[in-house]
Amino acid sequence: MLLGAVDLGSNSFRVEIGRVEGERIVTQSYWKETVRLAGGFDKSGALTPEIQARALAALARRRCALLRMRRTS
């Protein structure tokens, strides 16, 4: 069985995929990308379009990689 954890933090996004082996979880894939969300707020407190685009691009890259991983497992 595969398990996944996603951390969308203010500085970076992380994804870790692991498989269950007995009573342990063994990391199969780990990804971290710096996005710096916290540095991209406008005066009203909303994320700027540039930061939104950077975050969505990072998620899209990870989605593609996860789909490739799914096809090979």
Helices and strands as residue ranges (DSSP letters): E 2-8, E 12-21, E 24-34, G 37-39, H 49-72
